[in-house]
């Protein structure tokens, strides 16, 4: 079955054996009747005579009947936790909210194709109940959610609720994409990342090429802080451009330090969403 034209399929994986209960695509260390050889067990512990291994049984010093044990592939929960504060409404080469919607559409479609459940948690100063999507295996939920996100009005002055999003993830280990521009205090970034340590976390940093400086080389420009709404006039010049670019690099370095300490590998999206770039993140 082919994906809708608007959906880009991506491919992800987790670094540890899946612990789910539903059959799926991901390697697991559970089950007795899968297709991946895991080891041997006594027939009493794994009562399936179809898997009887005569050679292993003859070698057993206690004379037990030995069977081969095969792991079953399992499904996992996939959740996208999104920053929906006002800064995510920035429009440069592309509007960040549209990039987020493209990501949601692609990830939900890919999870459905893989046999995984998909959920969404959107946060500004509170968890947004109007876009909250509990884990589901229903087809087409990502497309509907993406349409809602494209028309959403972002007015939150902070993304403090990101640090509470883990309460909506459940106990089972999930693959979590934390999508934000991370223009929030570094202490909040640390708290948010640490709160999701139980899960396989992928921080996704959404930045835009025009976010850290207008395209013009010099002149009077109007800039607006999307979080506070404060507008200022600046005389844009090469020296100021260099200062802003240096601030961008300092921010990137600070985020990388936090991610490194928490042993998570970030994905930077600077411009349009690219499903192939997400796939490469898991296979590089």
MITOR-6697 format. One line per field, with one value per residue (C-alpha): z, x, y. Coordinates in pm, whole numbers, plus 50000, padded with zeros to 5 digits. Each point is the difference from the previous one (the first is absolute). Layout:
w [Z  ...];
u [X  ...];
v [Y  ...];
END
This chain:
w [50000  49900  50225  49920  49788  50290  50228  49997  50147  50241  50165  50366  50244  50368  50151  50253  49965  49987  50305  49854  50003  49643  49703  49783  49818  50275  50139  50339  50259  50081  49863  49921  49645  49791  49727  50160  50186  50362  50164  50153  50279  50165  49843  50339  49989  49633  49925  49620  49866  49647  50106  50137  49947  50003  49992  50297  50185  49952  50133  50310  50305  50183  49712  49958  49681  49858  49763  49799  50116  49744  50080  49861  49851  50195  49948  50195  50093  49799  50148  49874  50276  49850  50118  49912  50150  49796  49866  49802  49786  49851  49621  49809  49701  50138  50297  50284  50072  49644  50039  50322  49823  49720  50262  50177  49674  49894  50340  50056  49654  50048  50342  49853  49715  50252  50228  50289  50197  49972  50249  50020  50293  49931  50265  50067  50357  50043  49820  49713  50048  49667  49801  50241  49819  50215  49849  49707  49710  49795  49646  49895  50346  49907  49697  50206  50277  49749  49856  50351  50074  49681  50109  50367  50163  50214  50288  50281  50147  50116  49952  50368  49963  49797  50329  50092  49669  50135  50206  49675  49863  50205  50167  49695  49840  49697  49712  50073  49761  50193  49740  50092  49900  50355  50053  50366  50307  50000  50344  49850  49717  50254  50206  49694  49860  50341  50056  49690  50087  50024  49627  49673  49947  49680  50050  49673  49977  49756  49884  49695  49798  50044  50374  50092  49754  49706  49646  49931  50058  50156  50065  50245  50085  50235  50224  50231  50299  49933  50367  50142  49691  50054  49672  49949  49717  49934  49771  49839  49914  49952  50357  50145  49767  50132  50356  49936  49824  50294  50234  49785  50022  50378  50030  49786  50210  50325  49873  49877  50345  50165  49750  50036  50379  49967  49727  49736  49637  49868  49652  49861  49739  49852  49738  49849  50138  49831  50084  49856  50244  50289  49863  49968  50364  50104  49762  50029];
u [50000  50144  50019  49798  50197  50033  50164  50370  50086  50293  50167  50103  50132  50085  50332  49869  49770  49633  49793  49651  49721  49876  50175  50182  50317  50260  50244  49911  50137  49654  49772  50048  49873  50156  50259  50324  50198  50059  50134  49896  49761  49858  49686  49834  50076  49907  49748  50012  50115  50014  50317  50171  50379  50121  50370  49968  49790  50264  50268  49801  50174  49668  49827  49735  49814  50125  49812  50108  49857  49930  49924  49694  50020  49795  49828  50096  49824  50118  49924  50072  50025  49984  50077  49694  50117  49981  50355  49896  49786  50309  49980  50327  50078  49716  49767  50120  49646  49972  50326  49863  49676  50198  50195  49680  49841  50308  50066  49637  49979  50333  49897  49677  50192  50241  49724  50082  49765  50033  49929  50044  50051  50009  50123  50030  49960  49756  49939  49764  49697  49853  50272  50082  49993  50019  50180  49805  50045  49726  50092  49975  50029  50327  49849  49710  50235  50233  49709  49907  50357  50024  49703  50100  50052  50312  49979  50186  50280  50200  50041  50023  49754  50256  50148  49658  49945  50155  49683  49812  50248  49906  50227  50099  50325  49912  50178  49950  50072  50035  49942  50079  50210  50141  49983  49931  50221  50271  49887  49659  50168  50199  49688  49800  50267  50067  49628  49992  50307  49785  49922  50195  50017  50080  50019  49905  50122  49793  50188  49960  50282  49840  49948  50343  50019  49813  50113  50088  50362  49926  49715  49721  49802  49713  50043  49740  50051  49733  49975  49941  49868  50248  50102  50322  50169  50363  50263  50113  50368  50274  50130  49655  49957  50324  49881  49671  50173  50236  49699  49848  50318  50018  49641  50069  50308  49804  49721  50249  50163  49664  49914  50344  49974  49663  50136  49748  50074  49825  49865  50023  49743  50088  49739  49749  49919  50186  49894  50324  50202  49805  50069  50372  50002  49921  50242  50306];
v [50000  50334  50304  50312  50244  50243  49742  49918  49664  49979  49704  49985  49746  49970  49904  49746  49696  50096  49908  50032  49743  50046  49839  50250  50097  50045  49746  49860  49761  49866  49733  49631  49958  50274  49972  50128  49735  50105  49686  49669  49913  49692  49858  50051  50371  50045  49722  50000  49660  50143  50183  49690  49998  49641  50084  50237  49742  49731  50233  50097  49843  49960  49825  50269  50067  50330  50229  50302  50333  50273  50362  50172  50349  50253  50333  50312  50325  50302  50343  50349  50261  50349  50351  50213  50327  50320  49972  49692  50229  50164  50022  50026  49784  49787  50034  49780  49887  49869  49809  49848  49906  49832  49806  49888  49889  49804  49840  49895  49846  49819  49868  49863  49837  49843  49873  50235  50221  50379  50277  50377  50238  50374  50243  50370  50124  49708  49672  50083  49775  50120  49821  49717  49665  49685  49702  49858  49760  50162  50093  50366  50158  50170  50172  50137  50115  50167  50200  50113  50108  50208  50209  50022  50338  50002  50246  49824  50209  49700  49626  49910  49712  49802  49886  49851  49817  49679  49949  49934  49744  49698  49747  49800  50109  50212  50167  50371  50286  50328  50273  50361  50297  49974  50376  49939  50026  49735  49884  49916  49812  49797  49922  49898  49770  49844  49938  49776  49794  49685  50021  49997  50376  50187  50380  50171  50363  50208  50307  50220  50159  50346  49955  50129  50285  50157  49923  50364  50106  50340  50239  50076  49684  49927  49696  49846  49772  49733  49901  50349  50176  50287  50170  50193  50184  49905  50141  49675  49994  49737  50038  49931  49703  49850  50054  49821  49711  49965  49990  49726  49793  50049  49882  49694  49913  50038  49773  49741  49991  49932  49727  49842  49989  49824  49767  50097  50080  50314  50062  50355  50102  50338  50080  49757  49655  49715  49643  49861  50213  49843  49652  50079  50109  49640  49835  50224];
END
